Amino acid sequence: MRRVTFDLDVLRSFVTGMELGSFAKAADRLGRSTSAVSAQLKKLEEQAATPIFRKSGRGLALTEAGETMLGYARRLIELNDEAASAIHGVELEGWVRLGLQEDFGEAVLPDVLGRFARAHPKVKIEARIARSHDLAERVLSGSLDIALAWHCGETLPYSQHVADVPMRWIGPAKRIETSLRNSEPLPLAALEAPCLLRTVATETLDRAGLSWRMAFSSPSLGGIWAAVAAGLGLTIRTDIGLPASVSAMTPEIAGLPALPKMALVLHQKDAELDPVAARLADILLQAALQALPRDERLKEVA
């Protein structure tokens, strides 16, 4: 079997395009032309000696070999970047203040902290897990350097759109009968107001002409998961960070109305971040995109 040495620049374009859902966006992000990225993808398939993409509607999706390649490509790039940071980051010191939406606490934070600490052991990180409105206010006031949060209507001067993530009806992992079947008000579990997803749930049900009642309210996401798992009510979240005790529901099967997507954004305190915050922001974005459901990453390739 011939020995193959994959080009890291090619792999970076491949991974970036899949995570952004568009190779045109990847070209933009990486400062390359779309034709240059297309040539890189052709080179990748030639090196792999097997199709990486297959046609899917008007766009492209990954083949089985492509999915395998994507996993290895991420690992190779992460190791490369970690090595580069470790070599050049020995003088990187200071501290950075990071904010995360609750959904990303367990799904993203351990990976982000681990990768950053290995490369920059002298940097102190202060992390805060909070709701989107609180995170936006803290970035505006300067008490957080960067924050990954759902867009809550706050207009911040320095924010980067990361992805549009579908909202889902969430019920217990062990299915129970919903009150939609017997015309009783649908029980809901939601975070205390004001809460964007609470508002989306009630307004969506109102537009669909379905009655509802607020069966459970909590200041923490952990409380919501417990209530949903116990069958006290349904809630709205995304697929990110769902505990095993709950699961996403198919609206058509459950008789529930379809839900819109929600924008995920990265807020930053300044237009230009200092080197410490900029490096952490890069790792945070990579981890957040990887946490998205696979179907949201395998979109039409432009």
C-alpha angles and dihedrals in degrees: 000000000000118000113243125199109195119217110242092210089056091048091049091054090047094050094042092051093050093047093048092043091233135068089207088061089045090054088052093048093047097042095244134123119257090242090054091053091047089053089051091053090050089051090051092054090047091051092046090047089215136078112276096183136044130192115266114179107303093339142045135268132185125274119223088266089049092054090051090048091051092056093050092043091057092050093048093049093046091051091047093050092044091052092048092048093047092052097045098028100065089103094046106114138152132070139286131202115221130189127196136185111244092249090065098047098095098018098055115006100074092052093046095048093045095050094044096046093051091055098036110028093163094060119095117217124203110195129191125190110203146132122289098255092050092048092050091050092050092051090049092050092048096243091117126045097201136002134186108212147143113268104259100180094272113135109219122182095229114038132136123209109232106176146323107246124195116243115228138200105244124206137165118297087236103063120238131184112270118223089240086085094062099034094249119137112279110249114232133196115202145155116268115277135299091057126141095212093046088056092046091052096051096041092048091052091046092053090049090052093242122141120230142176130205101243099171136017128184138171091224135058090226089063091052092052091051092050094047092047089052091053097247093131148321124268139192123242136125129265090264117108098357112165119229091253092070136042141193117261130220105240095211093053095043094045092242127139120257117260132221128239124265125221119240113206139182111222120200131189097226136027090240115037121211115252094264095051092040092056092047090048090054092052091044092053092049092050093046093052091048090052091059116103110271093242089059091056096046096067132141110305114227 
